[in-house]
Amino acid sequence: MIKGFFTVPVPVNEPVLQYAPGSIERELLKKAITSAYAGEKDIPMFIGGKEVRTEKLKAIRPPHRHQHVLGYYHEGEASHVKDAIDAALAAKENWEMLGWEHRAAIFLKAADLIAGKYRFELNAATMLGQSKNAYQAEIDSACEMADFLRFNVKYMSEIYIQQPPVSPAGSWNRVEQRPLEGFVFALTPFNFTAIAGNLPTSAAMMGNVVVWKPSNTQIYSAEVLMKIFREAGVPDGVINLIYVSGPVAGNVIFEHPDFAGIHFTGSTEVFQDIWKTIGNNIHKYKSYPRIVGETGGKDFILVHGSADTNAACTAIVRGAFEYQGQKCSAASRVYIAESLWPALEQKIKTDLATIKMGPVEDFSHFINAVIDEKSFDGLANVIKQVESASDAEIIAGGKYDKSEGYFIEPTVIKTTNPRFVTMEKELFGPILTIYVYKDAEFEDTLKLIDQTSPYALTGAVLAGDRYIIEQATNALRNSAGNFYINDKCTGAVVGQQPFGGARGSGTNDKAGSMINLLRWVSPRTIKETFNPPVDYRYPFLQE
């Protein structure tokens, strides 16, 4: 309920620190990394404002140094899921009745804490727990997380101010945006600390209460986020952080009559299973749950013969291999015009030869480890399959080693088969497949790109010819929810490019926009008549 309207601070994107040699931010981040390595954290669940510990301790290990233990988290069970739901529902009335400007103030304070006091601790936790280099951690856990909170406050205020434009004389029409009736389940991924923080907070900001289950491989930084939210003033029970398996959480949550919605980022297969479960249980719920999800991708880059080769090379190398290709937006299939291929092949190989790989604390390493052994093994098997294929070859990288960390070299595959398995299957790692097309077959290549993948998350076209840019933009309008022209297909910025895809990539509810926040409210229209009629007879009935 809106109790008054106030202007909110105009959000601006948090400046990205560069961590250059000799900079103060580099020194502070290195200190935070050293401190994190020196101790072993004890990480409880947070339910109803209480720290909950169990006898089931699970070690957290850096993917790039898997013999080292950063700490232990307390694994929960079904009873803890139920406790989290109960705590959320107990907190619901006070939270949803709190003036929206007070909710806004809490999350604006959280943004300031992230950008200031906790910046280096949060970045270090993301680097060590998720194996991100300093720059990738900076743009994720510090900048994007702060941006989500600040811009969402602005979008929230714009939602509340929207009112019916007409109220005839003698009446007043208005709309109030109510939180959903029940609780929201936030199921968050490992690869972005900012996504893990945005999914619960965007729903909570709109007056909802939340049960939050992060990926096990992101718990280390999730605990820091929870500490920040609590210090910012999020009341007990509004966001409850639990560490249980997905099936354990689902078996309790999706059976509960007060389940009101899910905010999800993860695999397409898991999301589809969740959707089926919700559908099968629809008769059990008090309302139709909101289902919001961003899922898989098989993201593309299209290089036309008129493209600048240097720009194309940079877009490909950054788009495919930043954060080891573990971005849902990462380039994993590239289509290159035959006329540009010789020069572009050489440039790509030259760039890759300069890339260093290793632990995150060495800031010269562009590539770090993939997230865990399961991911490593799957990617290594793909490389082995390519080595024996007749219609594909590895032209760069292809080596891997998990003796100390889960390291896989940036690997480039060239195929003569545009339907080769690595052109179609989501791999989620530093493996890129290139198909070289004949310049005269550009239009056919556009159709090929559109039809190859069931996903539609991100894509890019590089070209110097404006007619070609327009043609590709139109032909690929359903192939990507975020489309880039003369740039890589990653790096959406809150407030600039709302993020999300369609088809098999999700519900396209655009994180970092008003569109997403509207999913977490239920409008009520109110008409008040000041001078109500006192006779049922309309004028036409009179003789």
N, C-alpha and C positions, 0 to 999 in steps of 0.2 A: 504494500500500500504506500502511496506517495503522500507524505505529510507536508510537503512544501517543496519549492523548487529553488535550487541554488546553482549558480554557474560553477563549473568545475575547472581545475587547471587545464590549460591547453596542452595536450600531450605532445612530446617530441621524442623521436627515437633516441634511446640511450647511446651516447658516443661509444664507439668500439675502440678499446685500447689496443695498441699494436704490439706491446711487449718486446720492443726493440732492445738490443744490447745496451746496457747502461741506464735503462729507464727505471723509474721508481716502481712501476707496476710489475716489471719483470722480477725485481728484487723481492717484492712483497708476495708474489705468487710462488716463487721458489721457496720462500720461508714457509708458506702454507703447505706446500707439498712435502717439505722436510718434516714438518710437524705431524702431518697425517701419516707418513710412513713410520714415524717413531712410536706411535701408540697403537693400541687395539681398541676400537670402539665397541661399546656394548649398546646395541640398538634395539630398544623396545618398540612394541606397537603403541599407538596412542588412541585410546578409546574413551570417549567422554571426558577428555582432559587428563586421564590417568595414564601413566606409563605401565604397560602390561608386559610382563616377562613370563616366559615358559621354560620348561626343561629341554625344549628342542632347539638347540643352538646350531645355526648354520654359518659356516665361514664365508666371508667376503674376500675375494682375492682379485688383485688387478689382472686383467686379461693379458697384459704384457709382462707380468712377473707372477705367474700363477703359483709359485712356491711361497710367496709372501702372503701373510694374513693381515688385512686392514682392520678386521673386526668381526663381530658375530651379531647376527640378528636373531630375534626370537620368533620362531615359526609358530603360527597359530593354527587353530582347528575350527570346526564348524561352530562351536560355542562362542568363539570370539567374533565370528561374523554376525551371529545373532546379537551379541552384546553391542557391537558397533551399530547395528540397525536400531536397537532400543535406545542407545545413547543419542543417535541422530534424531529420532522421533521425539525424544524428550526435550531436545534443544530447539525443536522446530518452531513452536509458537512464538517464543521470545525473539528468535532470530528473524522470522519473517515479518514480525510487527515492528522491528527496529527501523527507524527512519532510514531511507536509502542512502542519505548523505553520510550517515554513520557507518554503514557498510562500506561505502566508498572510501571513507577516511582510513579504515583499517587496511584496505588493500593498497591505497596510495602509500601508506606508511611501509607496508611490506615491500613495495617497489623501491622505496628509498633505502631500506635496509639491504636489499639485494644489490643495489647499485653502489652502496657505500660500505657499511660495516661488515657485511658478510660476503662481499664480492669475491675475495680471494679464497676464502674457505669453501664457498660453493663451487667456484671454478676448479679448485684443487680436487674436491670430491668428485666432480664430473670427470676430470682428467684421469684420476686413479681408478675409480670404480667402473668407468665406461670406456677407458682408453682413448681419450680425445686429446689432441694436441692443444696447446695454449690458446691459439686463435680460435679453433673450433669451439672450445669450451667457453671462451669469452662471448662469442656471438650467440651462443645457445643459452647457457645457464645464467649469465649476467644480463646481457642486453635484451635478448628476446623475452626472457621471463619478466623483466621490468617493463618492457613494452606491452606485453599482454595485459598486465595489471593496469597500467596507466591508460592505455587506449580503451580497454574494456569499461573503465569507469566513465570515459567520455561517451561511449556507445550506450551505456546504461542510462545516462542522463538524457540522451537523445530519444531513447525508447519511451521513457516516462513522460517526456514533454509532448509526445505525439497525441493529439486529441482530435475528436471529430471537428471538422471545420465549420459546421452549421449547428446552431441551436436556435430554432424559431422563437419568436417572442412568446414569453410565458413558460419557457422550459429551458432546461440545461442538460445537454448530452455530454457525457464524459466516459472515459475508459480507464480502468485500473488494470495494471499488470500484476497478476498474482503469481507467487511461486507455485510450482507443481504440488499437487496434493500427495504427499508421501516423501520418499527419499530418492536421491540420485546415486547411482553406482558409477564411479570413475575407475575405468580399467586402463592403465597407462603403460607405455612401452619403455624399452631401455634406451633408445637411441637419442632422445632429446630430453634433457632435464626440464626445458621450458614447456614441452608438451605435457610432461608428467605433472608439472605445476599448474598449467592452464586448465586442464580438464576438470579437476575438482574446484578450482577457484572461480572459473567462469560461471558454473552453476551456483556456487555458494554466493557469489556477488549478487545474483538476482533473488536472493532470499531463500534458496534451497539448502537443505542439509545433505551431507555427502558421506558415503562410505567409499574410501579410496584404497584400491589395491594396485600397487606399482609392480612392475616387472621385478623379479628377484635380482636381476643384474643391474637394477637402478636404485635399489634400496639405500645404498651408501649416500647418494646425493638427496634422495627423497627425505631422509631423516633431517638433513640440513634445512631443506625447504620447510618441513613441519616446524622446526625450531623457529624459523623466521616468522611463519604465520602466527604461531603462538605469541611471540614477542610483539608482533604488530597488533595483537588484540583480538584475533579470531576466538570467539567464545568456545568453551568446552562443548564438545559434541557436535559442533557445526561441520567440522571435517575430521573424520576418524580414519586413521591410517592403520591398515592391517596387512600382515604378511602370511598369506595362505595360498594354496594352489588354486588355479582357476576353477577346476571342477568343484572343489570344496566351497568356494565362494558362490559359484553359480547354483549349486544345489540348495543353498539357503536363500539367496537373494531372489532368484527367479521364481521361487515358490511363495514369496511374501506378498500379501495383498496390498501393502503400501509401497511396493516397487513402482516408481513413477518415471524412471528413465535411466538410460545408460549413455555415458560419454566415453567413447572408446577410440583408441588408436592401437592397431595391431594387424594381425594377418587377416586376409580375406576369409580363409577357411574358418577361423575361430569366430569371426563376426557373423558369418552366415549360420553357423551352428547356434550362436546366441539368438539370432533373429528367429530361427525355427523354434527354439525353446520358448521364447517369449510368445510366439504365435500359438503354440500348443497350450500355453498356460493363460491365454488372454482372458478366459472366463474367471480367473482367480483374482484379477486386479480390480482395484477401485476405479481406475481410469485407464485409458489407453496409453501405455508408456511411450515416452519419446525415445527414439532409437537414433543416435547420432554417432557416426563412425567414419574414421579415415583409415583406409586399409592399405592394400598392396599397390604396387606399381611396376610397370615395365617401361621405364621412361626413355624417351628417344631424343636424339639430336639429328636433324637433317641438314646436311651441308650441300648447298647448291654450288654449281660451277662458278657463280659470280661472287662467292664469299671470299673474305680476306683469310688467308691461310693461318696467319698468326693468331687472329681472333678465334678461328675455328679450333686450332690446336689447344689454346688456353681453355676454351669452353669445354672441350672434350676431357682434358686432363683433370681440370678442377671438378667438372660436373660428375665424372665417373669415380674419382679416387679420393676426394676429400672425405674425411672420416671413414676411410676404407670402404666407400660405397655403401655404407650402412644408413643411408638416408632413404626414406620412401620416395624422395624426389630424384635420387641419383641416376645419372645416365647409365643405361646398361645395354642399349642398342643404338648404333650410329649408322647412318646411311650417308655415304660420301660419293660425290660425283667423280666419275672415272678420270676426268681431266685434272682434278685436284689431288687425286690419290697419291701419286709419286712424291710430290712435295710435302703433302700433309703426313704421309707415313714417316718420312724422315724426321719431320719436326716432332712428331709424337714420340718416336723412339729416342730422339736427342733429349727431350724433356724428361722422359722416364728414367733415362740413364743418370740424371742428376738427383733424382729423388732418394732421400735417405729414409730408412725404416728402422724403428726401434722403440724403446720405452718413452713415455711422454715427458719425463723429467729432462730429457735432452731436447732442447728446443730446436735443434737442427733437424729433427725427425718430422717429415711431412706425413708419413704413414706410420700408424701404430698397429695395435693388435685388433683382430676381430673379437667379438664379444665373449665367446666361450668355446669350449671344445666341440660341442655339437655343431655350431656354425662352422668352425674350422674343418671338421671332418667332412661335412657336406660340400663345402667349397673345394676341398682337396679332391674329392671324388669327381666333381665336375671337371676339374683340370685333367684328371686321369682319363676320363672319357673322351675329352677333346684330343688328347695325345694319340688316341687310336682311331679317330674319325677320318674318313676319306674326303669329306667335304668341308673340313675346317682345320685350321692350323693356329698354333700359338706363335705370334710374331713378337711378343715382348713379355717378360716376366715368366710366370708359371712355376716359380719355386715356392716352397712352403716349409715351415718348421715350427713345431710346437714344443720343442724341448724346454724352452724357458718361458715363452709366451706364444700366443696363438697368431703367428705372423704368416701372412700370405702376401707375396709380392703383387703389386699392381700388374694385372694380367690382361693382355689384349689378344683377342681371338679374331682372326679374319675368316669369314666363311663365304663360300660360293652359293650357299643355300639360305635364302632369306627366311626360311622356316626352320632353320637349325634350332635345336632345343634351347640353346643359350640366347637365341633371339626372342623366344617366347616365354620361357620360364623365369619367374622372379627368383633371383639368387641372393640378393642382399649381402653383397660383398664386393671386393675390388676386382671384379671380372667384367670386362667390357667386350662386346662383340661388334665387329664392323662388317657391313655389307657394302661393297662398291657397286654402284649402279651406273648404267650408261647414261650420259647426259641427256640423250634424246628420249629417255624413258622416265623423265621426271614426273610426269602426270601419273604414270603407272605406279611409281614409287610412293606417291602420296596415298594412293589407294592401298598399297601394301602396308604402309605404316598404320593406317586406320584400321585395317582388318587383322593385323598380326596378333595383337594382344587383347585380352579381355579387360585390361585395365585402361584407365583414362585419367592419370594423375597429372604428370607434367610432361612437357615436350618443348623443343626449341627448333627454330629454323635460323640458319645463318646464310645470308645472301646480301648482295649489293644491289640487286635489281628489285626495284619497288613493286613492279608487276608480279614478280615471283613471290615476294613477301605476301602480297595480298592474296595471291592464288593459294599459297600454303596455309595462310591464316584461315581462309574460308573452308578449304578442303579438310582441314584437321580440327574444325571447330568442336567436334564431339570427342576428339582423341585425347584431350588434356584439359583439366580444369584450371591449370596454371600454364600459360603458354608464353614463351620467351622469344623475342626477336633479337638476333645478333647478341646472344648472351647464353650462358650455361642454363641448364634447366633446374638448378637448385638455388636456394638462397632467398626464398620469399621473406619479406620484411613486414612485420606487423604495422598496420597503418598505411602500407604501400601496396602490397599484394596479398589480399586475403587468401588463405590457403585451403585447398581441398579439391578432390577429383570425383568423377562420377563413374558410371559403369561398375566394374569390379573394384574400383578404388574407393568407394564409400558413398556417403549420402550428400557430399558436397555442401556441407553447411558452413564452410568457410571460417575456420578458426581465425581469430583476430579481426572479427567484423561484427556488426550489429546482427547479421543473419544468424550467427551462432547463438548469441545471447537470447534472441527471440525464441529459440527452442526451449529455453529454461523458464519460460513464463507462460501463464494461461490468462488471456485477457477476459475481463468482465466489463460488459457495457452497461452503463447506468443511465437511465433517463429519469429526470426529475421534472414533474409538471407543477408549476406554481399555482395555476388556477384550473384545477381539473373540471371536466364537464360534469354536470349534475343531472342531465337528462339523456337517456339512450337515443332519443330521436334525432336523426340527421335532418338537415334542411330539406332534402329531397322528399322526405316523407310528408311534409306539410302540404295541405291543399290550398 
